[in-house]
Amino acid sequence: MLLSLAIYFPPSQIKAGIIDDVSKSVVFLSDNIPVEEVINGISYDVILKNHTNNDMMIKQNKISGSGLIVTSSNICYLVTAKHVALEMSDNCTVIMGGDKNTPLQFTLASLVGQPNVHWFHDDTADISVFPLPTVTLQSAMALAGRAIPLGMLESGTNLPSRDDFVTALGFPLSLGAQGQFYPLTRESKVSSGMLNDDKGYFFLLQDPSVSGYSGGSLFDAGEPKVEVNANSVREITPGAHCWGFIFGNYSDEKGGKMCRVTPAFYAVQIIQKIEKTTRDLCQ
């Protein structure tokens, strides 16, 4: 049974606990990939042999990363780093938080519930988006209330003040996804302006990243904005803002490291492009 996910997921409007609130939208991704060795330009799988019974198996490495569930126009999207998405098969493991922080585990294929849905990768930047145009009943229940609106992602080249702390959310070394679902946080401050190289625009944090944070989202808690509209009705906009997604470390030959972040506007552009393509096909 497939359901079109036509539900809006409002974030908390209270600053207190806002990082805990947005952490409900964070997901853990993992998969096992064969270990390969290249000999004379030819790639070979590495085979392990049991000396006791001569059984053989392909050697595999477990890879993992972090992601974020975003919603726009009543459709959910999974956002992560491109170098994470490229390693994930349709049967990769997706874990999100359930009631009382119980881990809910899916395969990517079972989450979306239909074939021929694929990742959309930015041509240059380290960012990818997986649309969830339809979901199964089970995954719809898991997603309910856990996707943040697209408007919480920075759509331009603005950066937070270097005086303010920002928080990375993810699963370093695969911690926080088993037993109790609790994405780990890591605070830092922005150390650069918007930079650019052959992998697109990026900015740096003062502190290094940790393996497993790749694809994790970078938030600040912010202050909720209270405005009075033309009808004298107070409108509250949540202060939390997603500035980007963790790429990895920017390092030198002597071991110095700073965390490299891909700006969130790349994810916004991909989602908007998907929506435009969908509208054009429906006309």
Secondary structure, DSSP 8 states (H G I E B T S, - for coil): -EEE----------STTHHHHHGGGEEEEEEEEE-EEEETTEEEE-EEE-TTT--EEE-EEEEEEEEEEEEETTEEEEEE-HHHHTT--TT-EEEEE-GGG-EEEEEHHHHH-SSS---EE-SSSS-EEEEESEEEHHHHHHHTTT-EEGGGB--SS----TTSEEEEEE-GGGTTSSSS---EEEEEEB-S--EEETTEEEEEBSS---TT-TT-EEEE----EEEE-TTS-EEEE---EEEEEEEEEEE-TTS-EEEEEEETHHHHHHHHHHHHHHHHHH-
